[in-house]
Every structure is written in C-alpha cells, then in structure tokens.
Amino acid sequence: MSRPIAPDPALLANETTSLCLPQAWQSFRFAVVEPRFAPLVLLSTDGLANSYADDEAFLLFGRDVGRQVRADGLVAVRNRMAGWLKQISTQGSGDDITVGMLSAFPDPAKQSRATSSIGGALP
C-alpha cells in the first residue's frame, strides 16, 4: 500500500488547493499506476487522511478496503462505504469525505457463478 502522489510541498499543514481558484488546473497532479502493481486504487479527498492520526493508520484503511473488495466484491464494498466514511469522519476530522475506487480484483460473485456453471475450478 502506498501513496503514488506525495503530499504537495507547496501546502502547509491542512491546506488544500481549492477547485474554485481561477487557475486550479495548474495545481492538478497525477500518477500512472499499472493494475498488476496496484490492483486497487483509492482516490479520496483530504477529509479521509485527516481523520487518521498518522499515515500508517490511513494506509491501513486502504488495506482493509482491499481485503473487503477481494472477499465481497466492489459493489458490496461500495454499498457499505458511505457508512464507513460517516463513522470515520465523525470520529476523526469531521470533514466531508469523497472516495473513488478502481479495482482490478476479480468479482467473487461472478467467479462463483462461472465456477459452478462449468462444474470445476477456473484456470
């Protein structure tokens, strides 16, 4: 688990770059990751990271989400995410949180159907 985009060195403490600024596009930063090295990508607003005491605890959230996606599928995790984020914000920063997820993990529900329909294990 890692942060492919490092914190912006131009910002201090909890500052963020506002999308309302006239030249906000100049502050846009990105990273390219390959699915084989990053089977789950989480994108979040600063309210999520700011709800944790340190980076290690924040990254643990990503690991936990990854385990849930592998076990239950992306749709199941998406359906639980709003409740998790509300609890995290309430106990943490109190800020609003938005999360986006991209997953290259196979969907366990579809794997089960495929396995049972062919009567054996998938290669």
C-alpha positions in Angstrom: 0.0 0.0 0.0 1.4 3.4 -1.0 0.6 6.9 -1.9 1.7 7.3 -5.6 1.1 11.1 -5.3 3.2 12.6 -2.5 1.7 15.5 -0.4 2.1 18.9 -2.1 5.2 20.6 -0.7 3.7 24.0 -1.6 0.9 23.5 1.0 1.3 23.8 4.8 -0.5 21.8 7.5 -4.1 21.1 6.4 -4.2 23.5 3.5 -5.7 22.2 0.2 -5.8 23.7 -3.2 -9.3 24.8 -4.0 -11.1 23.9 -7.2 -12.7 27.3 -7.0 -9.5 29.1 -7.8 -9.3 30.6 -11.3 -6.1 28.7 -12.1 -6.9 25.5 -10.2 -6.0 23.3 -13.2 -2.4 24.4 -12.7 -2.3 22.6 -9.4 -3.6 19.3 -10.8 -1.2 16.4 -10.0 -1.5 12.8 -11.1 0.3 9.4 -11.2 0.2 6.5 -13.5 -0.1 3.1 -11.9 -0.2 -0.4 -13.5 -3.0 -2.7 -12.4 -0.6 -5.6 -11.8 1.2 -3.4 -9.2 -1.9 -1.6 -7.9 -5.0 -3.9 -8.1 -7.0 -1.4 -6.1 -6.7 2.3 -6.4 -8.5 4.6 -3.9 -8.8 8.3 -4.5 -10.0 10.4 -1.7 -10.5 14.0 -0.5 -8.3 15.2 2.3 -11.1 14.5 4.9 -10.2 10.8 4.9 -6.4 11.1 5.5 -7.1 14.0 8.0 -9.3 11.6 10.0 -6.4 9.4 10.9 -3.6 10.1 13.5 -0.8 9.2 11.0 -0.1 7.9 7.5 0.2 4.3 8.7 -3.3 4.3 10.0 -4.6 6.0 6.8 -2.9 3.3 4.7 -4.4 0.6 6.8 -7.8 1.8 5.7 -6.8 1.1 2.1 -5.5 -2.4 3.0 -8.8 -3.1 4.8 -10.8 -1.9 1.8 -8.7 -4.1 -0.5 -9.4 -7.2 1.7 -13.1 -6.4 1.6 -13.1 -6.0 -2.2 -11.3 -9.3 -2.7 -13.7 -11.1 -0.4 -17.1 -9.5 -1.2 -16.6 -7.6 -4.5 -16.5 -3.9 -5.4 -20.3 -3.5 -5.4 -20.7 -4.8 -1.9 -17.9 -2.5 -0.6 -19.4 0.5 -2.5 -22.7 -0.2 -0.7 -21.0 -0.1 2.7 -18.6 2.8 2.0 -21.0 5.7 2.9 -21.5 4.2 6.4 -17.8 3.7 6.9 -16.9 7.2 5.8 -19.5 8.8 8.1 -18.1 6.9 11.0 -14.5 7.7 10.1 -15.3 11.5 9.7 -17.4 11.6 12.9 -14.5 10.0 14.9 -11.8 11.9 13.0 -11.7 15.2 11.1 -15.4 16.0 10.9 -14.8 17.0 7.3 -16.7 15.7 4.3 -15.1 12.7 2.6 -15.4 11.6 -1.0 -13.8 8.3 -2.2 -13.4 6.8 -5.6 -12.3 3.2 -6.2 -10.8 1.4 -9.2 -10.4 -2.4 -8.9 -8.6 -5.0 -11.0 -9.6 -7.7 -8.5 -11.9 -10.4 -9.9 -15.5 -10.1 -8.7 -16.1 -13.1 -6.2 -19.8 -13.3 -7.1 -19.0 -13.6 -10.9 -16.2 -16.1 -10.2 -18.6 -18.3 -8.1 -21.2 -18.3 -10.9 -18.6 -19.1 -13.6 -17.1 -21.9 -11.5 -20.5 -23.5 -10.8 -21.6 -23.1 -14.4 -18.6 -25.1 -15.8 -18.5 -27.5 -12.9 -14.9 -27.0 -12.0 -12.2 -24.6 -11.0 -11.2 -21.7 -13.2 -7.8 -22.0 -14.8 
